[in-house]
Amino acid sequence: MVRQSIIAGLASLMIGTAACSPHHRSAAVPPPEPVELTVNNSNYLDVDVFAVRGTSRGRVGSVTGLSTATFHVPVQYTPDGNLQLLVDPIGSSSTYMTDKISVSPGVHVELTVTAVLRMSSYAVWAK
């Protein structure tokens, strides 16, 4: 009699466990991709590039004068789908800040820094 109640208890435990387990596995949502940024520095000065979010900024990287570099901007700087960049030439008091750039997964942002900072520009391309 005790043996039958143990077997019945184990059977109900196994059925209860099977009922609670998921019957199908949902596909994991891939993490958002960082934005790819290419900076073409046509200025003679080296520049630091920052991603701006509200009142904070995070350094993306540095580009030496008259050269090009590619970076990946972390997703925490584009939570609302907008990216704003600040270019700060080393040894100069001038800076250049872009408008808010609308970005989405699979885009590539190209920033061109010119000798006259206010004439710098950006473009957004699909990969």
C-alpha positions as CSV (number, residue, x, y, z in Angstrom):
1,M,0.0,0.0,0.0
2,V,2.8,2.4,0.9
3,R,4.6,1.4,-2.3
4,Q,1.5,2.2,-4.4
5,S,1.2,5.7,-2.9
6,I,5.0,6.3,-3.5
7,I,4.6,5.3,-7.2
8,A,1.4,7.4,-7.5
9,G,3.2,10.4,-6.0
10,L,6.2,10.0,-8.3
11,A,3.9,9.7,-11.3
12,S,2.0,12.9,-10.4
13,L,5.3,14.7,-9.8
14,M,6.6,13.7,-13.2
15,I,3.3,14.8,-14.9
16,G,3.4,18.1,-13.0
17,T,7.0,18.8,-14.0
18,A,6.2,18.0,-17.7
19,A,3.2,20.3,-17.6
20,C,5.3,23.2,-16.3
21,S,8.1,22.8,-18.8
22,P,7.8,24.9,-22.0
23,H,6.6,22.9,-25.0
24,H,8.5,25.0,-27.5
25,R,11.5,27.1,-27.4
26,S,11.1,30.7,-28.5
27,A,13.8,32.1,-30.7
28,A,16.2,34.3,-28.8
29,V,16.1,38.0,-29.8
30,P,19.6,38.9,-31.1
31,P,21.2,41.8,-29.3
32,P,21.1,45.1,-31.1
33,E,24.1,45.8,-33.3
34,P,26.4,48.7,-32.6
35,V,26.4,51.4,-35.3
36,E,29.4,51.3,-37.7
37,L,31.1,54.7,-38.0
38,T,33.8,55.7,-40.5
39,V,35.5,59.0,-39.8
40,N,37.4,60.6,-42.7
41,N,39.6,63.2,-41.1
42,S,40.7,65.8,-43.8
43,N,41.9,68.1,-41.0
44,Y,45.6,68.4,-40.2
45,L,44.8,68.1,-36.5
46,D,44.1,64.8,-34.8
47,V,40.5,64.6,-33.6
48,D,38.7,62.8,-30.8
49,V,35.2,61.6,-31.6
50,F,32.5,61.3,-29.0
51,A,28.9,59.9,-29.1
52,V,26.6,62.3,-27.3
53,R,23.5,61.3,-25.4
54,G,21.7,64.0,-23.5
55,T,24.3,65.8,-21.3
56,S,26.8,62.9,-21.3
57,R,29.3,61.8,-23.9
58,G,31.4,58.7,-24.5
59,R,34.6,58.6,-26.4
60,V,34.3,56.5,-29.6
61,G,37.9,56.9,-30.7
62,S,40.6,59.1,-32.1
63,V,41.6,59.7,-35.7
64,T,45.0,61.2,-36.7
65,G,45.1,64.1,-39.1
66,L,44.6,63.3,-42.8
67,S,43.5,59.7,-42.2
68,T,40.5,57.5,-41.9
69,A,39.3,55.1,-39.1
70,T,36.3,52.9,-38.5
71,F,34.6,52.5,-35.1
72,H,31.6,50.7,-33.6
73,V,29.4,53.0,-31.5
74,P,27.9,51.1,-28.5
75,V,24.2,50.7,-28.6
76,Q,23.7,52.6,-25.4
77,Y,24.3,55.8,-27.3
78,T,21.5,55.0,-29.8
79,P,18.6,53.8,-27.5
80,D,16.0,55.9,-29.3
81,G,17.4,55.3,-32.8
82,N,19.3,58.6,-32.9
83,L,23.0,59.2,-32.8
84,Q,24.7,62.5,-32.2
85,L,28.5,62.9,-32.7
86,L,30.9,65.5,-31.4
87,V,34.3,66.1,-33.0
88,D,37.0,67.7,-30.8
89,P,40.3,68.5,-32.5
90,I,43.2,68.1,-30.2
91,G,45.0,71.4,-29.7
92,S,42.0,73.5,-30.8
93,S,39.1,75.2,-29.0
94,S,36.7,74.6,-31.8
95,T,34.3,71.6,-32.0
96,Y,31.8,70.2,-34.4
97,M,28.6,68.5,-33.4
98,T,26.3,66.7,-35.8
99,D,22.5,66.9,-35.7
100,K,20.7,63.9,-34.4
101,I,21.3,61.2,-37.0
102,S,18.5,58.6,-37.4
103,V,20.1,55.2,-37.3
104,S,18.7,51.6,-37.5
105,P,20.2,48.2,-37.6
106,G,22.3,47.6,-40.7
107,V,23.3,51.2,-41.4
108,H,26.8,52.7,-41.7
109,V,27.5,56.3,-40.8
110,E,30.3,58.2,-42.5
111,L,31.6,61.4,-40.9
112,T,33.8,63.7,-42.9
113,V,35.9,66.2,-40.8
114,T,37.1,69.1,-42.9
115,A,39.8,71.7,-42.4
116,V,37.1,74.2,-41.6
117,L,35.1,72.3,-38.9
118,R,31.8,73.9,-39.5
119,M,31.8,72.6,-43.1
120,S,32.1,69.0,-41.8
121,S,29.3,66.6,-42.9
122,Y,27.9,63.1,-42.4
123,A,26.1,60.6,-44.5
124,V,24.1,57.4,-43.6
125,W,24.4,54.4,-45.8
126,A,22.8,51.0,-45.9
127,K,25.3,48.2,-45.5
